[in-house]
Amino acid sequence: MSKFLRVKCACGNEQNIFGHASRKVNCLVCGALLASPSGSRVKVSEGTKVLRVL
Ligand SMILES: [Zn+2]
């Protein structure tokens, strides 16, 4: 895990999320929760795929 993660939502939308997000990140298309803060790093939700680390 580093600075940015490229993730794919269950709806098919791909977007970049910050690897040290301090708040929840939702899909810009369907609104599903993609990741939530977990300590100093984000925890990616089930159903969200991490495609690569940027
Ligand atoms: Zn979505």
N, CA, C, O and the ligand as a Tripos MOL2 file, in Angstrom:
@<TRIPOS>MOLECULE
protein
  217   215    55     0     0
PROTEIN
NO_CHARGES

@<TRIPOS>ATOM
      1 N           0.8500   -1.1940    0.0000 N.3       1 MET1
      2 CA          0.0000    0.0000    0.0000 C.3       1 MET1
      3 C           0.8840    1.2420    0.0000 C.2       1 MET1
      4 O           1.7880    1.3700    0.8250 O.2       1 MET1
      5 N           0.6260    2.1200   -0.8960 N.am      2 SER2
      6 CA          1.3610    3.3770   -0.8450 C.3       2 SER2
      7 C           0.4080    4.5400   -1.0380 C.2       2 SER2
      8 O          -0.6180    4.6270   -0.3640 O.2       2 SER2
      9 N           0.7400    5.4270   -1.9510 N.am      3 LYS3
     10 CA         -0.0120    6.6750   -1.9690 C.3       3 LYS3
     11 C          -1.4140    6.5890   -2.5410 C.2       3 LYS3
     12 O          -2.3790    7.0450   -1.9270 O.2       3 LYS3
     13 N          -1.5150    6.0020   -3.7190 N.am      4 PHE4
     14 CA         -2.8310    5.9150   -4.3210 C.3       4 PHE4
     15 C          -3.1180    4.4910   -4.7730 C.2       4 PHE4
     16 O          -2.2230    3.7500   -5.1800 O.2       4 PHE4
     17 N          -4.3600    4.1420   -4.6910 N.am      5 LEU5
     18 CA         -4.7890    2.8350   -5.1530 C.3       5 LEU5
     19 C          -5.8090    3.0250   -6.2670 C.2       5 LEU5
     20 O          -6.6860    3.8860   -6.1990 O.2       5 LEU5
     21 N          -5.6650    2.1950   -7.2920 N.am      6 ARG6
     22 CA         -6.6760    2.1920   -8.3520 C.3       6 ARG6
     23 C          -7.6380    1.0670   -7.9990 C.2       6 ARG6
     24 O          -7.2400   -0.0970   -7.9490 O.2       6 ARG6
     25 N          -8.8640    1.3950   -7.7590 N.am      7 VAL7
     26 CA         -9.8150    0.3700   -7.3450 C.3       7 VAL7
     27 C         -10.9830    0.2880   -8.3230 C.2       7 VAL7
     28 O         -11.2890    1.2300   -9.0550 O.2       7 VAL7
     29 N         -11.6060   -0.8540   -8.3010 N.am      8 LYS8
     30 CA        -12.7710   -1.0640   -9.1470 C.3       8 LYS8
     31 C         -13.9420   -1.4690   -8.2750 C.2       8 LYS8
     32 O         -13.8890   -2.4480   -7.5310 O.2       8 LYS8
     33 N         -14.9870   -0.6950   -8.3900 N.am      9 CYS9
     34 CA        -16.2040   -0.9590   -7.6270 C.3       9 CYS9
     35 C         -16.9440   -2.1540   -8.2150 C.2       9 CYS9
     36 O         -16.7090   -2.5400   -9.3600 O.2       9 CYS9
     37 N         -17.8260   -2.7260   -7.4360 N.am     10 ALA10
     38 CA        -18.6510   -3.8330   -7.9150 C.3      10 ALA10
     39 C         -19.5100   -3.4150   -9.1100 C.2      10 ALA10
     40 O         -19.9250   -4.2640   -9.8990 O.2      10 ALA10
     41 N         -19.7800   -2.1140   -9.2460 N.am     11 CYS11
     42 CA        -20.6030   -1.6350  -10.3710 C.3      11 CYS11
     43 C         -19.7920   -1.4760  -11.6430 C.2      11 CYS11
     44 O         -20.3550   -1.2220  -12.7090 O.2      11 CYS11
     45 N         -18.4660   -1.6240  -11.5460 N.am     12 GLY12
     46 CA        -17.6280   -1.5240  -12.7370 C.3      12 GLY12
     47 C         -16.8650   -0.2150  -12.8320 C.2      12 GLY12
     48 O         -15.9540   -0.0880  -13.6500 O.2      12 GLY12
     49 N         -17.2200    0.7500  -12.0130 N.am     13 ASN13
     50 CA        -16.5160    2.0290  -12.0230 C.3      13 ASN13
     51 C         -15.1070    1.8800  -11.4420 C.2      13 ASN13
     52 O         -14.9110    1.2190  -10.4220 O.2      13 ASN13
     53 N         -14.1470    2.4950  -12.0980 N.am     14 GLU14
     54 CA        -12.7830    2.5090  -11.5740 C.3      14 GLU14
     55 C         -12.4500    3.9110  -11.1150 C.2      14 GLU14
     56 O         -12.7700    4.8860  -11.7950 O.2      14 GLU14
     57 N         -11.8220    4.0150   -9.9910 N.am     15 GLN15
     58 CA        -11.3710    5.3260   -9.5470 C.3      15 GLN15
     59 C         -10.1680    5.1920   -8.6330 C.2      15 GLN15
     60 O          -9.8890    4.1170   -8.1030 O.2      15 GLN15
     61 N          -9.4700    6.2840   -8.4590 N.am     16 ASN16
     62 CA         -8.2860    6.2950   -7.6030 C.3      16 ASN16
     63 C          -8.6850    6.7540   -6.2150 C.2      16 ASN16
     64 O          -9.4730    7.6850   -6.0510 O.2      16 ASN16
     65 N          -8.1300    6.0890   -5.2260 N.am     17 ILE17
     66 CA         -8.3710    6.5340   -3.8630 C.3      17 ILE17
     67 C          -7.0320    6.7420   -3.1760 C.2      17 ILE17
     68 O          -6.0340    6.1040   -3.5110 O.2      17 ILE17
     69 N          -7.0310    7.6290   -2.2290 N.am     18 PHE18
     70 CA         -5.8180    7.9380   -1.4960 C.3      18 PHE18
     71 C          -5.5510    6.8280   -0.4860 C.2      18 PHE18
     72 O          -6.4520    6.4130    0.2440 O.2      18 PHE18
     73 N          -4.3250    6.3560   -0.4490 N.am     19 GLY19
     74 CA         -3.9760    5.2280    0.4040 C.3      19 GLY19
     75 C          -3.9840    5.5120    1.8870 C.2      19 GLY19
     76 O          -3.9370    4.5940    2.7050 O.2      19 GLY19
     77 N          -4.0420    6.7690    2.2290 N.am     20 HIS20
     78 CA         -4.0690    7.1210    3.6480 C.3      20 HIS20
     79 C          -5.2940    7.9840    3.9240 C.2      20 HIS20
     80 O          -5.2340    8.9640    4.6670 O.2      20 HIS20
     81 N          -6.3910    7.6000    3.3140 N.am     21 ALA21
     82 CA         -7.6140    8.3820    3.4760 C.3      21 ALA21
     83 C          -8.0140    8.4650    4.9390 C.2      21 ALA21
     84 O          -7.9040    7.4900    5.6820 O.2      21 ALA21
     85 N          -8.4740    9.6240    5.3370 N.am     22 SER22
     86 CA         -8.8820    9.8090    6.7280 C.3      22 SER22
     87 C         -10.3930    9.7790    6.8620 C.2      22 SER22
     88 O         -10.9310    9.9380    7.9570 O.2      22 SER22
     89 N         -11.0640    9.5770    5.7610 N.am     23 ARG23
     90 CA        -12.5190    9.4210    5.8360 C.3      23 ARG23
     91 C         -12.9700    8.4430    4.7800 C.2      23 ARG23
     92 O         -12.1930    8.0280    3.9200 O.2      23 ARG23
     93 N         -14.2110    8.0880    4.8550 N.am     24 LYS24
     94 CA        -14.7320    7.0760    3.9480 C.3      24 LYS24
     95 C         -14.7240    7.5600    2.5040 C.2      24 LYS24
     96 O         -14.9030    8.7460    2.2250 O.2      24 LYS24
     97 N         -14.5130    6.6240    1.6030 N.am     25 VAL25
     98 CA        -14.5010    6.9360    0.1790 C.3      25 VAL25
     99 C         -15.6380    6.1670   -0.4740 C.2      25 VAL25
    100 O         -15.7440    4.9490   -0.3300 O.2      25 VAL25
    101 N         -16.4800    6.8850   -1.1870 N.am     26 ASN26
    102 CA        -17.5990    6.2420   -1.8570 C.3      26 ASN26
    103 C         -17.4180    6.2680   -3.3580 C.2      26 ASN26
    104 O         -16.7640    7.1540   -3.9080 O.2      26 ASN26
    105 N         -18.0070    5.2810   -4.0130 N.am     27 CYS27
    106 CA        -17.9940    5.2250   -5.4690 C.3      27 CYS27
    107 C         -18.6950    6.4570   -6.0240 C.2      27 CYS27
    108 O         -19.7520    6.8570   -5.5360 O.2      27 CYS27
    109 N         -18.0950    7.0510   -7.0510 N.am     28 LEU28
    110 CA        -18.6660    8.2560   -7.6370 C.3      28 LEU28
    111 C         -19.8810    7.9450   -8.4980 C.2      28 LEU28
    112 O         -20.6630    8.8410   -8.8160 O.2      28 LEU28
    113 N         -20.0420    6.7060   -8.8680 N.am     29 VAL29
    114 CA        -21.1530    6.3210   -9.7430 C.3      29 VAL29
    115 C         -22.3420    5.7930   -8.9470 C.2      29 VAL29
    116 O         -23.4560    6.3000   -9.0800 O.2      29 VAL29
    117 N         -22.1080    4.7840   -8.1260 N.am     30 CYS30
    118 CA        -23.2380    4.1400   -7.4350 C.3      30 CYS30
    119 C         -23.2970    4.4850   -5.9500 C.2      30 CYS30
    120 O         -24.2830    4.1750   -5.2810 O.2      30 CYS30
    121 N         -22.2600    5.1170   -5.4360 N.am     31 GLY31
    122 CA        -22.2930    5.5340   -4.0460 C.3      31 GLY31
    123 C         -21.8850    4.4770   -3.0440 C.2      31 GLY31
    124 O         -21.9130    4.7260   -1.8390 O.2      31 GLY31
    125 N         -21.5070    3.2980   -3.5180 N.am     32 ALA32
    126 CA        -21.0930    2.2430   -2.5960 C.3      32 ALA32
    127 C         -19.8290    2.6380   -1.8500 C.2      32 ALA32
    128 O         -18.9910    3.3790   -2.3630 O.2      32 ALA32
    129 N         -19.7110    2.1370   -0.6430 N.am     33 LEU33
    130 CA        -18.5050    2.4090    0.1320 C.3      33 LEU33
    131 C         -17.3370    1.6180   -0.4490 C.2      33 LEU33
    132 O         -17.3770    0.3890   -0.5090 O.2      33 LEU33
    133 N         -16.3070    2.3250   -0.8710 N.am     34 LEU34
    134 CA        -15.1430    1.6570   -1.4710 C.3      34 LEU34
    135 C         -14.0770    1.3750   -0.4300 C.2      34 LEU34
    136 O         -13.4480    0.3170   -0.4500 O.2      34 LEU34
    137 N         -13.8770    2.2940    0.4560 N.am     35 ALA35
    138 CA        -12.8190    2.1400    1.4480 C.3      35 ALA35
    139 C         -13.1310    2.9870    2.6640 C.2      35 ALA35
    140 O         -13.8240    4.0000    2.5770 O.2      35 ALA35
    141 N         -12.6110    2.5570    3.7890 N.am     36 SER36
    142 CA        -12.8010    3.3160    5.0190 C.3      36 SER36
    143 C         -11.4790    3.3710    5.7630 C.2      36 SER36
    144 O         -10.6210    2.5100    5.5670 O.2      36 SER36
    145 N         -11.3080    4.3640    6.6050 N.am     37 PRO37
    146 CA        -10.0430    4.5120    7.3190 C.3      37 PRO37
    147 C          -9.8080    3.3670    8.2840 C.2      37 PRO37
    148 O         -10.7310    2.8970    8.9490 O.2      37 PRO37
    149 N          -8.5760    2.9310    8.3520 N.am     38 SER38
    150 CA         -8.2180    1.8790    9.3040 C.3      38 SER38
    151 C          -6.8170    2.1960    9.7970 C.2      38 SER38
    152 O          -5.8280    1.8520    9.1490 O.2      38 SER38
    153 N          -6.7400    2.8390   10.9200 N.am     39 GLY39
    154 CA         -5.4450    3.2890   11.3840 C.3      39 GLY39
    155 C          -4.9240    4.3470   10.4290 C.2      39 GLY39
    156 O          -5.6210    5.3210   10.1430 O.2      39 GLY39
    157 N          -3.7240    4.1710    9.9400 N.am     40 SER40
    158 CA         -3.1490    5.1620    9.0370 C.3      40 SER40
    159 C          -3.3750    4.7940    7.5790 C.2      40 SER40
    160 O          -2.9890    5.5400    6.6800 O.2      40 SER40
    161 N          -3.9970    3.6510    7.3440 N.am     41 ARG41
    162 CA         -4.2150    3.2250    5.9650 C.3      41 ARG41
    163 C          -5.6790    2.9390    5.7230 C.2      41 ARG41
    164 O          -6.4610    2.7790    6.6600 O.2      41 ARG41
    165 N          -6.0360    2.8760    4.4660 N.am     42 VAL42
    166 CA         -7.4300    2.5800    4.1650 C.3      42 VAL42
    167 C          -7.6710    1.0720    4.1320 C.2      42 VAL42
    168 O          -6.7820    0.2820    3.8150 O.2      42 VAL42
    169 N          -8.8540    0.7200    4.4560 N.am     43 LYS43
    170 CA         -9.2980   -0.6630    4.3650 C.3      43 LYS43
    171 C         -10.2980   -0.7050    3.2180 C.2      43 LYS43
    172 O         -11.3310   -0.0350    3.2490 O.2      43 LYS43
    173 N          -9.9770   -1.4950    2.2160 N.am     44 VAL44
    174 CA        -10.8500   -1.5860    1.0480 C.3      44 VAL44
    175 C         -12.0280   -2.5040    1.3590 C.2      44 VAL44
    176 O         -11.8690   -3.5780    1.9410 O.2      44 VAL44
    177 N         -13.1910   -2.0590    0.9620 N.am     45 SER45
    178 CA        -14.4050   -2.8120    1.2560 C.3      45 SER45
    179 C         -14.4700   -4.1170    0.4710 C.2      45 SER45
    180 O         -13.8460   -4.2670   -0.5790 O.2      45 SER45
    181 N         -15.2350   -5.0470    1.0060 N.am     46 GLU46
    182 CA        -15.4790   -6.2810    0.2610 C.3      46 GLU46
    183 C         -16.2500   -5.9190   -1.0020 C.2      46 GLU46
    184 O         -17.1310   -5.0600   -0.9780 O.2      46 GLU46
    185 N         -15.9150   -6.5710   -2.0870 N.am     47 GLY47
    186 CA        -16.5770   -6.2730   -3.3530 C.3      47 GLY47
    187 C         -15.8320   -5.2370   -4.1640 C.2      47 GLY47
    188 O         -16.1180   -5.0490   -5.3460 O.2      47 GLY47
    189 N         -14.8800   -4.5610   -3.5450 N.am     48 THR48
    190 CA        -14.0490   -3.5990   -4.2550 C.3      48 THR48
    191 C         -12.7070   -4.2400   -4.5510 C.2      48 THR48
    192 O         -12.0460   -4.7620   -3.6520 O.2      48 THR48
    193 N         -12.3090   -4.2000   -5.8040 N.am     49 LYS49
    194 CA        -11.0360   -4.8020   -6.1820 C.3      49 LYS49
    195 C          -9.9580   -3.7440   -6.3020 C.2      49 LYS49
    196 O         -10.1790   -2.6730   -6.8660 O.2      49 LYS49
    197 N          -8.8010   -4.0540   -5.7700 N.am     50 VAL50
    198 CA         -7.6530   -3.1700   -5.9660 C.3      50 VAL50
    199 C          -6.9610   -3.6080   -7.2550 C.2      50 VAL50
    200 O          -6.4390   -4.7190   -7.3450 O.2      50 VAL50
    201 N          -6.9650   -2.7340   -8.2380 N.am     51 LEU51
    202 CA         -6.3610   -3.0870   -9.5260 C.3      51 LEU51
    203 C          -4.8570   -2.8960   -9.5010 C.2      51 LEU51
    204 O          -4.1090   -3.7460   -9.9830 O.2      51 LEU51
    205 N          -4.4220   -1.7980   -8.9470 N.am     52 ARG52
    206 CA         -2.9840   -1.5880   -8.8110 C.3      52 ARG52
    207 C          -2.7120   -0.4360   -7.8510 C.2      52 ARG52
    208 O          -3.5820    0.3710   -7.5200 O.2      52 ARG52
    209 N          -1.4710   -0.4100   -7.4330 N.am     53 VAL53
    210 CA         -1.0130    0.6710   -6.5740 C.3      53 VAL53
    211 C          -0.2960    1.6700   -7.4560 C.2      53 VAL53
    212 O           0.5820    1.3070   -8.2390 O.2      53 VAL53
    213 N          -0.6690    2.9080   -7.3270 N.am     54 LEU54
    214 CA         -0.0970    3.9360   -8.2120 C.3      54 LEU54
    215 C           1.0960    4.6160   -7.5510 C.2      54 LEU54
    216 O           1.7050    5.5070   -8.1440 O.2      54 LEU54
    217 ZN        -19.9160    1.7500   -7.8440 Zn       55 ZN55
@<TRIPOS>BOND
     1     1     2 1
     2     2     3 1
     3     3     4 2
     4     3     5 am
     5     5     6 1
     6     6     7 1
     7     7     8 2
     8     7     9 am
     9     9    10 1
    10    10    11 1
    11    11    12 2
    12    11    13 am
    13    13    14 1
    14    14    15 1
    15    15    16 2
    16    15    17 am
    17    17    18 1
    18    18    19 1
    19    19    20 2
    20    19    21 am
    21    21    22 1
    22    22    23 1
    23    23    24 2
    24    23    25 am
    25    25    26 1
    26    26    27 1
    27    27    28 2
    28    27    29 am
    29    29    30 1
    30    30    31 1
    31    31    32 2
    32    31    33 am
    33    33    34 1
    34    34    35 1
    35    35    36 2
    36    35    37 am
    37    37    38 1
    38    38    39 1
    39    39    40 2
    40    39    41 am
    41    41    42 1
    42    42    43 1
    43    43    44 2
    44    43    45 am
    45    45    46 1
    46    46    47 1
    47    47    48 2
    48    47    49 am
    49    49    50 1
    50    50    51 1
    51    51    52 2
    52    51    53 am
    53    53    54 1
    54    54    55 1
    55    55    56 2
    56    55    57 am
    57    57    58 1
    58    58    59 1
    59    59    60 2
    60    59    61 am
    61    61    62 1
    62    62    63 1
    63    63    64 2
    64    63    65 am
    65    65    66 1
    66    66    67 1
    67    67    68 2
    68    67    69 am
    69    69    70 1
    70    70    71 1
    71    71    72 2
    72    71    73 am
    73    73    74 1
    74    74    75 1
    75    75    76 2
    76    75    77 am
    77    77    78 1
    78    78    79 1
    79    79    80 2
    80    79    81 am
    81    81    82 1
    82    82    83 1
    83    83    84 2
    84    83    85 am
    85    85    86 1
    86    86    87 1
    87    87    88 2
    88    87    89 am
    89    89    90 1
    90    90    91 1
    91    91    92 2
    92    91    93 am
    93    93    94 1
    94    94    95 1
    95    95    96 2
    96    95    97 am
    97    97    98 1
    98    98    99 1
    99    99   100 2
   100    99   101 am
   101   101   102 1
   102   102   103 1
   103   103   104 2
   104   103   105 am
   105   105   106 1
   106   106   107 1
   107   107   108 2
   108   107   109 am
   109   109   110 1
   110   110   111 1
   111   111   112 2
   112   111   113 am
   113   113   114 1
   114   114   115 1
   115   115   116 2
   116   115   117 am
   117   117   118 1
   118   118   119 1
   119   119   120 2
   120   119   121 am
   121   121   122 1
   122   122   123 1
   123   123   124 2
   124   123   125 am
   125   125   126 1
   126   126   127 1
   127   127   128 2
   128   127   129 am
   129   129   130 1
   130   130   131 1
   131   131   132 2
   132   131   133 am
   133   133   134 1
   134   134   135 1
   135   135   136 2
   136   135   137 am
   137   137   138 1
   138   138   139 1
   139   139   140 2
   140   139   141 am
   141   141   142 1
   142   142   143 1
   143   143   144 2
   144   143   145 am
   145   145   146 1
   146   146   147 1
   147   147   148 2
   148   147   149 am
   149   149   150 1
   150   150   151 1
   151   151   152 2
   152   151   153 am
   153   153   154 1
   154   154   155 1
   155   155   156 2
   156   155   157 am
   157   157   158 1
   158   158   159 1
   159   159   160 2
   160   159   161 am
   161   161   162 1
   162   162   163 1
   163   163   164 2
   164   163   165 am
   165   165   166 1
   166   166   167 1
   167   167   168 2
   168   167   169 am
   169   169   170 1
   170   170   171 1
   171   171   172 2
   172   171   173 am
   173   173   174 1
   174   174   175 1
   175   175   176 2
   176   175   177 am
   177   177   178 1
   178   178   179 1
   179   179   180 2
   180   179   181 am
   181   181   182 1
   182   182   183 1
   183   183   184 2
   184   183   185 am
   185   185   186 1
   186   186   187 1
   187   187   188 2
   188   187   189 am
   189   189   190 1
   190   190   191 1
   191   191   192 2
   192   191   193 am
   193   193   194 1
   194   194   195 1
   195   195   196 2
   196   195   197 am
   197   197   198 1
   198   198   199 1
   199   199   200 2
   200   199   201 am
   201   201   202 1
   202   202   203 1
   203   203   204 2
   204   203   205 am
   205   205   206 1
   206   206   207 1
   207   207   208 2
   208   207   209 am
   209   209   210 1
   210   210   211 1
   211   211   212 2
   212   211   213 am
   213   213   214 1
   214   214   215 1
   215   215   216 2
@<TRIPOS>SUBSTRUCTURE
     1 MET1         2 RESIDUE 1 A MET
     2 SER2         6 RESIDUE 1 A SER
     3 LYS3        10 RESIDUE 1 A LYS
     4 PHE4        14 RESIDUE 1 A PHE
     5 LEU5        18 RESIDUE 1 A LEU
     6 ARG6        22 RESIDUE 1 A ARG
     7 VAL7        26 RESIDUE 1 A VAL
     8 LYS8        30 RESIDUE 1 A LYS
     9 CYS9        34 RESIDUE 1 A CYS
    10 ALA10       38 RESIDUE 1 A ALA
    11 CYS11       42 RESIDUE 1 A CYS
    12 GLY12       46 RESIDUE 1 A GLY
    13 ASN13       50 RESIDUE 1 A ASN
    14 GLU14       54 RESIDUE 1 A GLU
    15 GLN15       58 RESIDUE 1 A GLN
    16 ASN16       62 RESIDUE 1 A ASN
    17 ILE17       66 RESIDUE 1 A ILE
    18 PHE18       70 RESIDUE 1 A PHE
    19 GLY19       74 RESIDUE 1 A GLY
    20 HIS20       78 RESIDUE 1 A HIS
    21 ALA21       82 RESIDUE 1 A ALA
    22 SER22       86 RESIDUE 1 A SER
    23 ARG23       90 RESIDUE 1 A ARG
    24 LYS24       94 RESIDUE 1 A LYS
    25 VAL25       98 RESIDUE 1 A VAL
    26 ASN26      102 RESIDUE 1 A ASN
    27 CYS27      106 RESIDUE 1 A CYS
    28 LEU28      110 RESIDUE 1 A LEU
    29 VAL29      114 RESIDUE 1 A VAL
    30 CYS30      118 RESIDUE 1 A CYS
    31 GLY31      122 RESIDUE 1 A GLY
    32 ALA32      126 RESIDUE 1 A ALA
    33 LEU33      130 RESIDUE 1 A LEU
    34 LEU34      134 RESIDUE 1 A LEU
    35 ALA35      138 RESIDUE 1 A ALA
    36 SER36      142 RESIDUE 1 A SER
    37 PRO37      146 RESIDUE 1 A PRO
    38 SER38      150 RESIDUE 1 A SER
    39 GLY39      154 RESIDUE 1 A GLY
    40 SER40      158 RESIDUE 1 A SER
    41 ARG41      162 RESIDUE 1 A ARG
    42 VAL42      166 RESIDUE 1 A VAL
    43 LYS43      170 RESIDUE 1 A LYS
    44 VAL44      174 RESIDUE 1 A VAL
    45 SER45      178 RESIDUE 1 A SER
    46 GLU46      182 RESIDUE 1 A GLU
    47 GLY47      186 RESIDUE 1 A GLY
    48 THR48      190 RESIDUE 1 A THR
    49 LYS49      194 RESIDUE 1 A LYS
    50 VAL50      198 RESIDUE 1 A VAL
    51 LEU51      202 RESIDUE 1 A LEU
    52 ARG52      206 RESIDUE 1 A ARG
    53 VAL53      210 RESIDUE 1 A VAL
    54 LEU54      214 RESIDUE 1 A LEU
    55 ZN55       217 GROUP 0 **** ****
